[in-house]
Amino acid sequence: MKGKLSNSDSDIPDETASGVWPPEGLESVANCPVCGSRERRLLLTNLRDVIFFVAPGAWDLFECTECKSSYLDPRPTPETIHIAYSNYYTHVPAWSDKKENITLSLLQKFRLQIELEYISHRYGGNFRSRLPLTRLAIYLLLRRKRAVDARYRFMPKPTSGFHLLDVGFGGGGYLLLAQECGWQVSGIDSDLEVVRNAKNKGLNVKQGAFDEISGQSEKYDAITMSHVIEHMHDPVRAINHAYDLLKPKGKVLIETPNIESYGFHIFGRYWRGLETPRHLVLFSMLGLRRELIRAGFVKIEFHSRNVGRSMFLKSEKIMLGLDPYDETKLKIGRFRKIIALLGGVRPRRAEFLTVVAQK
């Protein structure tokens, strides 16, 4: 049995205890959406929307005993899933990760310069200074380097004409970062509001589903899907579609919550990564690796990210019946801090599965 899991109704915050999903808007899932197996076990029951408090209903999560991924059954249909997104956070633009440095100390400015030199050398962009060798110092600041690599999604440095597609671009911040590095960027998102926001910033984006992109085989040098496939009714189809759209030796990045993470083991139904019912499928490392291989990808590399503390704090708030994004200040115990740090160096137990693979 995984962690401190409870199926008791008393564990459910009152704010989400009312309302049911329209019965005609539900569909059953007899087979694992990842590997197709019918062998499964009930992992959690009576899950509710404890993140944005907008989706009615109670939901059951099953674990596939073959690939160890998990999925909702029943789940919202593609026609009704929009009900769960009426207050979704990507409606707020997040246009740039740049920070003003006018209030930074001399040491902080020097560290920022090291970071910008590394970004310019590794990812592209016009951030160079008169001290180009300062980029080597980033290897003495490994935590900072890992944060930069995660922000730039481990993508290669582009050459002229390289084209990157961001699927489910949300606030649009990454599209701007990639564009600054020299990528020709495109984005696709199903949310009309975020598409409208991005177009107002001059970005080349369109509204629609990823699988609606057709007639563009081997067009892209890179495709990124950050926190997207867990929202899809057919995530394996998306992986195969990405393979078809990539040029030979093109790269795909996928990041998605990890159902085998330390956070899930500790918090169970309160884990921030569940996000029921918007997250329809939660991959294991085994399940995600298998499907990448089946699609034809090679050089599959999983990376860790230091997001354990943030995810633990949000999960702690959910456990207390709070909005995980409110400003209540909480502290996590020393043991959990250690576990969160361990997840940052063990990809299989990290809060997110972050993988880069090559066609």
SULLINJO-V753484 format. One record per helix or strand. SS is the DSSP state (2 for helix, 1 for strand). FROM is the first residue (numbers start at 1). TO is the last residue. If there is no record, write none. Layout:
# SULLINJO-V753484
{{SS;FROM;TO} {SS;FROM;TO}}
This chain:
# SULLINJO-V753484
{{2;9;11} {2;14;16} {2;23;25} {1;26;27} {1;40;47} {1;59;64} {1;70;72} {1;75;76} {2;81;85} {2;89;91} {2;106;122} {2;132;140} {2;142;151} {1;163;167} {2;173;180} {1;184;189} {2;192;200} {1;205;207} {2;210;212} {1;220;226} {2;229;231} {2;235;245} {1;246;257} {2;262;270} {1;281;282} {2;285;295} {1;298;303} {2;308;319} {2;334;343} {2;347;349} {1;352;358}}
